[in-house]
């Protein structure tokens, strides 16, 4: 935070200073007492299992000040205690107030799949000519977004913020804080359908991002997504809307897509403009992410030719291709999984250049509600007739994938595991230097352990 004192925090939150110096400077926000730094404002969040108020004293051994909803009256302490009714709501107020100080444009990114990679690609494209700030780590929730907003600086010329939701009503809360000048919606899938109930509800919630978009703002929609393709009419959108995709009716689209040895080339078309792109990533989904990144850059005055140079050596924090020298290639996509991202990753496995065998290690996908078994069975259906040699499933739900492949008489060999170390040992006995293995599952499955074992063995 820039030029913020305890007095400012009191005004932003509508709180009361119980003790301490109102002129104490505050430099950052921290919600984890174990990560507190000098100058931090500690915000104790009341969670389902732990109440952060328990750690106020230890946090203030290093930190500058704290919010509290558990203290009343006068507190005898050297450092400032700011009394608020609700610490999480106070955090959102801080985020909203700090956003009002940021005068540069803000691009918001949301969607069921691909938010992080799309945000990273947009930031990469914009940074070709502008000082660009983007969401750090996974700070895209109602708690994370205020922290993200607090770290924007007056020297930043544009910001790219990721917005993640899981329940109805959350997008209004986030977009009211962020007030984007531009917004990107990547896909409408079934992630979090356990809470949203239908894809139509998910679409309506994602598109509510326009409710607080600044006047004259631009919305970018994935024209390859059937639920977004007709969103203008079905949801009554009135803002300026641009489509991106691989069809020539889109405002920005990719053509002549060719997959090479671990990179992709294509031509990005906008009107009469055609820009050749070399992307250090594979998969049609990554081509779409790159196209919208180029579109956002172009709409912010950065020529697509200039922005495209950023993708020759692009590296994202999600889906990573790890080439283990003289051994085999690993597609590490263990951060999270939904049916749409699972299909995209499996298609990537099929498209990636491979002279050996293709293996897939698939874990459970969470938060899919009462139809969770069906969604896993659909992945099995998707795999039928795909050029995958062997599938190893990990977890109870993913056994539905195995059952479909066996019921349909697929030539794909299938194994089932419950222990991740056993999976790693199994793979090391099978994999040869020319082979490729995809490892994919929801974050709670902790399949990254398999990748770590393979890399360190």
Buried (B, 14 or more C-beta within 10 A) or exposed (E): BEEBBBBBBBEBBEBEBBBBBBEBBBBBBBBEBEEBEEBBBBBBBEEEEEBBBEBBEEBBEBBBBBBBBBBEEEBEBEBBBBBBEEBBBBBBBBBBBBBEEBEBBBBBBBBBBBBBBBBBBBBBBBBBBBEBBBBEEBBBBBBBBBBBBBBBEEEBBBBBBBBBBBEBEBBBBBBBBBBBBBBBBBBBBBBBBBBBEEBEBBBBBBBBBBEBBBEEBBBBBBBBBEBBBEBBEBBEBEBEBBBBBBEEEBBBBBEEBEBEEEBBBBBBBBEEEEBEBBBBBBBBBBBBBBBBBBBBBBBBEBBBBBBBEBBEEBEBEBBBBBEEEEBBBBBBBBBBBBBBBBBBBBBBBBBBEBEBBBBBBBBBBBBBBEEBBEBBBBBBEBBBEBEBBBBBBBBEBBBBBBBBBEEEEBEBEBBBBEEBEBBBBBBEEBBEEEBBBBBBBBBBBEBBBBBBBBEEE
